[in-house]
Structure formats: C-alpha cells, structure tokens
Amino acid sequence: MKKWFLAMVLLLVVGALAACGSNSESSDKANAKSKDIKLGATAGPYSDMLKKAIVPGLEKKGYKVEVVEFSDYIQPDKALDNGDIQANLFQNSIYLASFAKENNMDLSALISVPTAPMGIFSKKYKSLDEVKDGATVTLPNDPTNAARALNTLRDEGLIKINEKADPITVSEKDITENKKNLKFQPIEAGQLPRSVDSADLAAVPGNFALAAKMDLLDAIALENMLNPYRNVVAIKTENKDTQLAKDIKAVVESADFEKIIDDQFKGFGKPDWMK
C-alpha cells in the first residue's frame, strides 16, 4: 500500500514538473514572439527613418524588426488596425485622426518625429527679397497643404492673413494683403517639383521634394511647421501603454536618434519636444 501511494505521489510530482516546464517553454516562445514585430511606412524618407534611426535602437533592445513598405496612404493604417503591423510612420496627426474617424479605427499618435518641411523653391530667384510684382506661385491644390503654403508665405512677409483665421484651414480668401500681387496657381501636389522650372516660386511639400531628389536646403525658405503637421509614430490605442510603445518612445527620444537625424535627414524640422 505504501509503495503504491509513493508511486502515485512520484507520478504527480513528475507531472507537475513537466507541466511547469511546458508552461515555461510556452511562455518563452510567447515572449520571443512578442519581440518579433513589423513596422510600416510609405516608401521614401520615413521608411528610411525607420530603417536608419529607429530599427537599430529597437534591435539593441532585443527586437527582431521587419519594415513593411506601402505605396499609398490607405493601407498602412488598415494594416495597423488589423494587427498586421504593430506601428507605422508616414502621416501627421491631422490625417491620422481624420482617417481613423472615417474608418471607425481606434488609432493614436505615440510620438512626433522630425518631418520634412514644405519648401519655397525657385530657379528664378535666390532670395524672396528679389520677388517681383505679379510673380507666379504654384502651391498644392488640397486644403491642408495649401494652408501650409500660405502660412509659409505669410511667415516670410510676402502676404498677410486674417489674424482670426485658423492656421490649419487658411485659404486664399483669408489673405488680407498681397502687396506683390502674387498670382497663385493651385496644382496637384505630386506635380509641384516639376513646376519649379516654369513658375517664379513653387511651394513644394517636403516628401514630394525628396521623392523628386530635391535638396531641402536648396529652398529659399523652409516652412516653420506647426506641430499638427509633423509626422507621428502611430499605434493602436489599446497598445499605447505596452512595453513596445515605451521602447519605441525611448528610441525616438534618445541621443542616437537625434544624431542620425542631424547627420542624414538635413533640413527636417524637429518637433518642439526635441528643441
């Protein structure tokens, strides 16, 4: 009887230890899997920013990172919402909030990053002081980027805008003074780099300028970007307090990140928290 009892106890102990080992193994696999992540971006400067300035920092923290590149502004947020990627970098907070609301998604900005500003480019003038009466200005035909262009022209003293106008939504109707009688020609943003050859001035968003192999530092004026226009790392709202979210923020806030930005992303405007 005693031998039978001892045998049963031994079997129970072995089973318990095996179960613990199995649970531990499963836990280890889960932990390893949680370190395998995918980050999304549109091809271009922000994909480069992930690869050069963010991924190396995450890898030092033990993550295995795959960067997924997208060719449009629709799929990165869909992939984030579906859980196919864990974070993305390509959009500003205005677009993020609007897209998430329209598509019933619960996405949030985690942290803003240095962003390519709009530039005023010209092959005719080397300085805005040289601009003559009646000069033509090409600018984006979408309301958000048009507002950025007008704000930049105002900041450079070429026009005045109604002080009561919301800087995020200003348009030509808000111009109260145009001493040089600038002639505005709204065109599709992707065509603006080409317009530098024909227009006196061209207001080119930074991402389109870089895609056209233009140097931001060749602009005769760069946008003093408002924070809502700065690109952000986006994440599902339910994941804002996860360890991954904390680690991404830590990498972006690190001295190594800023050094890479200064060395390889010249002309990018830094968010207020970096100044």
C-alpha positions in Angstrom: 0.0 0.0 0.0 2.8 2.3 0.9 4.6 1.5 -2.3 1.5 2.2 -4.3 1.0 5.5 -2.5 4.6 6.6 -3.0 4.4 5.7 -6.7 1.3 7.9 -7.1 3.0 10.8 -5.4 6.0 10.4 -7.6 3.9 10.4 -10.7 2.0 13.6 -9.6 5.3 15.4 -8.8 6.8 14.4 -12.2 3.6 15.5 -14.0 3.6 18.8 -12.2 7.2 19.5 -13.1 6.5 18.5 -16.7 3.6 20.9 -16.7 5.7 23.7 -15.3 8.4 23.0 -17.9 5.8 23.1 -20.7 4.2 26.3 -19.4 7.7 27.9 -19.1 8.5 26.8 -22.6 5.2 28.2 -23.9 5.9 31.4 -22.0 9.4 31.6 -23.5 8.0 31.1 -27.0 5.4 33.8 -26.4 8.0 36.2 -25.1 10.2 35.5 -28.1 7.3 36.0 -30.5 6.4 39.3 -28.9 9.8 40.6 -29.8 9.2 39.9 -33.5 7.5 43.0 -34.8 6.6 44.7 -38.0 6.7 48.5 -38.6 5.0 50.1 -41.6 5.9 53.2 -43.6 5.4 54.6 -47.1 8.5 54.2 -49.3 10.8 57.2 -49.0 12.2 59.3 -46.2 10.0 57.8 -43.4 10.8 54.3 -44.4 14.5 55.4 -44.3 13.9 56.9 -40.9 12.6 53.7 -39.6 15.5 51.7 -41.0 18.3 54.1 -40.1 17.1 55.7 -36.9 14.5 53.6 -35.1 15.1 49.9 -36.0 18.7 49.8 -34.8 17.6 51.1 -31.4 14.9 48.6 -31.1 17.2 45.8 -32.2 19.5 46.8 -29.3 16.5 46.2 -27.0 16.2 42.7 -28.3 13.5 43.1 -31.0 13.6 41.5 -34.4 12.1 44.1 -36.7 10.7 43.9 -40.2 9.9 47.1 -42.1 6.9 46.9 -44.4 6.7 49.5 -47.1 3.5 50.7 -48.6 2.8 52.7 -51.8 -0.3 54.6 -50.6 -1.7 56.4 -47.6 -4.6 53.9 -47.1 -3.0 50.5 -46.4 -0.6 51.5 -43.5 -3.5 52.3 -41.2 -5.5 49.4 -42.3 -2.6 47.1 -41.6 -2.2 48.7 -38.2 -5.8 48.3 -37.3 -5.8 44.7 -38.4 -2.8 43.9 -36.4 -0.6 43.0 -39.4 1.9 45.6 -38.2 2.5 47.0 -34.7 3.2 50.7 -35.5 3.6 52.9 -38.6 5.3 56.1 -39.6 4.1 58.1 -42.6 1.3 60.5 -41.5 0.7 63.6 -39.4 -1.8 63.7 -36.5 -4.4 65.6 -38.6 -4.6 62.8 -41.2 -4.4 60.1 -38.5 -7.4 61.5 -36.6 -9.4 62.0 -39.8 -8.7 58.6 -41.3 -9.3 56.8 -38.1 -12.7 58.5 -37.5 -13.8 57.9 -41.1 -12.9 54.2 -40.9 -14.0 53.5 -37.4 -10.5 52.8 -36.2 -9.1 53.4 -32.7 -5.6 54.6 -33.5 -3.4 57.1 -31.6 -0.2 59.1 -32.1 2.6 57.8 -29.9 5.2 60.4 -30.6 6.0 63.1 -33.2 9.2 62.9 -35.2 11.3 65.3 -37.3 9.4 66.0 -40.5 10.4 67.2 -44.0 9.0 70.8 -44.2 7.4 72.4 -47.2 10.0 74.5 -49.1 9.6 77.5 -51.3 11.8 76.7 -54.4 12.8 78.9 -57.3 15.1 78.8 -60.2 14.5 82.5 -60.9 15.2 84.0 -57.5 17.9 83.4 -55.0 16.1 85.3 -52.3 12.5 86.2 -51.5 13.6 89.8 -51.4 14.1 89.6 -55.2 10.5 88.6 -55.9 8.9 91.0 -58.3 5.3 92.2 -58.7 3.0 89.7 -60.2 5.2 86.7 -59.6 3.5 83.3 -60.1 3.4 80.9 -57.2 2.4 77.2 -57.6 1.0 75.6 -54.5 -0.8 72.4 -53.6 -4.5 72.2 -54.6 -5.5 70.2 -51.4 -6.7 72.4 -48.5 -4.3 71.1 -45.9 -1.1 71.6 -47.9 -2.4 74.9 -49.4 -2.8 76.2 -45.9 0.8 75.2 -45.1 2.0 77.1 -48.2 0.1 80.2 -47.4 1.3 80.2 -43.8 4.9 79.9 -45.1 4.4 82.9 -47.5 3.0 84.9 -44.6 5.9 84.0 -42.3 8.3 85.2 -45.0 6.4 88.5 -45.2 5.0 88.1 -48.8 1.4 88.1 -47.7 -0.8 88.9 -44.7 -3.5 86.6 -43.4 -6.5 87.4 -41.3 -5.4 87.0 -37.7 -8.7 85.4 -36.8 -8.3 82.6 -39.4 -7.5 79.1 -38.2 -3.9 78.5 -39.4 -4.8 74.8 -40.1 -7.5 75.8 -42.6 -6.5 79.1 -44.1 -7.1 79.6 -47.7 -6.8 82.4 -50.3 -10.0 84.0 -49.1 -8.2 84.7 -45.8 -5.4 86.8 -47.4 -5.8 90.4 -46.3 -2.7 91.8 -48.0 -0.8 90.8 -51.2 1.5 93.7 -51.9 3.4 92.0 -54.7 0.2 90.8 -56.3 1.3 87.2 -56.3 -0.6 85.0 -58.7 -1.5 81.6 -57.1 -1.7 78.5 -59.3 -3.0 75.5 -57.3 -1.9 72.2 -58.8 -1.7 68.5 -57.6 1.0 68.2 -55.0 2.9 65.5 -56.9 3.4 67.8 -59.8 4.9 70.7 -57.8 8.5 69.6 -58.2 8.2 69.9 -61.9 6.6 73.3 -61.6 9.8 74.8 -60.2 11.0 75.1 -63.9 8.1 77.2 -65.0 6.8 79.1 -62.0 8.6 82.0 -60.3 8.0 80.3 -56.9 6.9 76.8 -56.1 5.7 75.7 -52.6 6.7 72.0 -52.5 5.8 69.7 -49.6 9.0 68.1 -48.3 8.0 64.5 -49.0 7.4 65.3 -52.7 10.6 67.3 -52.9 12.6 64.4 -51.6 10.9 62.0 -53.8 12.0 64.2 -56.8 15.6 64.1 -55.5 15.4 67.8 -54.5 17.6 69.0 -51.6 15.5 70.7 -48.9 18.4 73.0 -48.2 18.2 74.4 -51.8 14.8 76.0 -50.9 14.9 79.8 -50.5 12.6 79.4 -47.5 11.5 76.5 -45.4 8.2 76.1 -43.5 8.1 76.9 -39.8 5.9 73.8 -39.4 3.0 73.7 -37.0 3.0 70.7 -34.7 -0.2 69.1 -36.1 1.7 68.8 -39.5 4.5 66.8 -38.0 4.6 63.1 -38.7 3.9 60.7 -35.9 4.5 57.1 -35.0 1.0 55.7 -34.8 -0.1 52.7 -32.8 -3.4 51.1 -31.8 -4.8 53.0 -28.9 -5.1 49.8 -26.8 -1.4 49.3 -27.1 -0.2 52.8 -26.1 1.0 51.6 -22.7 2.7 48.4 -23.8 6.4 47.8 -23.4 6.8 48.1 -27.2 5.3 51.5 -27.1 7.5 52.6 -24.3 10.6 51.2 -26.1 9.7 53.0 -29.4 9.4 56.3 -27.5 12.7 55.7 -25.7 14.5 55.1 -29.0 13.0 58.2 -30.6 13.9 60.3 -27.6 17.5 59.0 -27.5 20.6 60.9 -28.4 21.5 58.3 -31.0 18.2 59.0 -32.8 18.8 62.8 -32.9 22.4 62.3 -34.1 21.2 60.2 -37.1 18.6 62.9 -37.9 21.2 65.6 -37.8 23.6 63.6 -40.0 21.3 62.0 -42.5 18.0 64.0 -42.5 19.2 67.5 -43.0 16.5 70.2 -43.3 13.9 68.1 -41.4 12.1 70.3 -38.8 12.3 68.9 -35.3 9.2 68.8 -33.0 9.0 71.1 -30.0 9.9 68.3 -27.6 13.4 67.9 -29.3 14.2 71.6 -29.0 
